[in-house]
Amino acid sequence: MTMNYRNEINHIVETRKSSYTHISDSIWEFAESRFQEYRSSNIQQEYLRSQGFAIQSNLSGEETAFIAEWGNGKPIIAFVGEFDALSSLQQEADKPERCPIPGKENGHGCGHHLLGTGSLAAADSLKAFIEQNHLSGTIRYYGCPAEENAGGKAFLVRDGYFNDCDVALSWHPHSTNKVTGADCFLSNFRAFFTFHGISSHAAGAPELGRSALDAVEVMDIGVNFMREHMISSARIHGAITNTGGIAPNVIPSEAQVLYAIRAPKLTQVKQLFDRMCDIANGAALITGTTVSVKQVAAYSNVIHNETLGVIMDEHLRSFVPIRYTEEELAYAEKFKNVITKLDREGLQSTVSQIVTKEKRQETLAMPILDLVIDRRSMIGGHGSTDMGNVSWVTPVGQANINCLAAGTALHSWQAVAQGKSPVAHKGMLTAAKVLACTGAELLLNPELLEQVRKDWIDELDGVVYPDPLPKGLKPEIW
Ligand SMILES: [Zn+2]
């Protein structure tokens, strides 16, 4: 079958773009954080229902999770979306200076309003394409809550919701265009260490008290020493979530620290976590306290898929440069001027790695990096994603797509401010096209889908998904 499916999908996305931008702008306004994404989930469910998708919602104890499905039989092509916002990041749209909105708490600093809607648009457009061409197959959109600070997909994976998929595709808004491979992500555990001591008057009867805060401090020192003896690609960072109070004359009877523990492989994270449990026990012994440990989230490493990487890269290159109007470039320039000094240094380092010396100045001057970065380059890493968990049970393909002025960091107010701009919308629509075209190519070429599966099986090398969630753990807001 020969057909110019790229043009056709491009056309479908363009004719529906006002619906898609309306959904992403609404989710930006709702700005709901993990497991609270009721309105964000609903607006997507309503749209997909109106397009003929069947909806299954409230999954794995996550009220805002849903799967929208259309079509029948194999293959099952899944598009995966997120829509949670981040706390303490509320910011007025389009303002290139810090302008929090009074009374609001959250903001879309990671662009998940675009992420969810772009993946939804890919599912919706591929469905339209299948109908127009009388093809068969099943299209799914996975509405996945709480990517940030909970790893919502890990629970859906544990309960088998992705098991029958042939492929799962997703993307992330970014300030570059690049297919992201396994190297870009670290596996990640989150765990609380809660110390229990004995309260007493810090001056009157110090010998009767045992400080839980001392234990947190000793644990931190232990972890600092451990950092010297771990692989250099590992990362450990903590937040003291309970200091035990603000009164210096009361010995804190309870104190708590939350750690994120990251490394390229799940097994490496597990080893570091075990060592940290030993350190916690040591800290308890030293301070005469006790400790309880609760692991609350687990992001797995991503299983690489070379065939999907090649296919997505080819489609990404066909839609990039995205091309921007003078107005859009001027808009981005305003935001490029307010990135931090460190982000500017990061941008310089990125540019020096992706273009030749001769092109460096010219590229650095671009308000938006409207080019595709080699997918094998080591740029755009070391966060974590719960798409990693999905990649253990079905082949996963992902890309970063430009929605932001050059150098803009994710999780910043600058990213929130740009979330409803024409540049962000263009990135989201490009993502929808790249994802839908990848899906179409796999539908039209079953042998490619077989190759994708073969790559995945080879890469797993016989290892079965080691569910990293503690047994019986339920999704919760902690
Ligand atoms: Zn994100």
Residues whose N, C-alpha, C, O or C-beta is under 5 A from the ligand:
A	BS01	ZN	C110
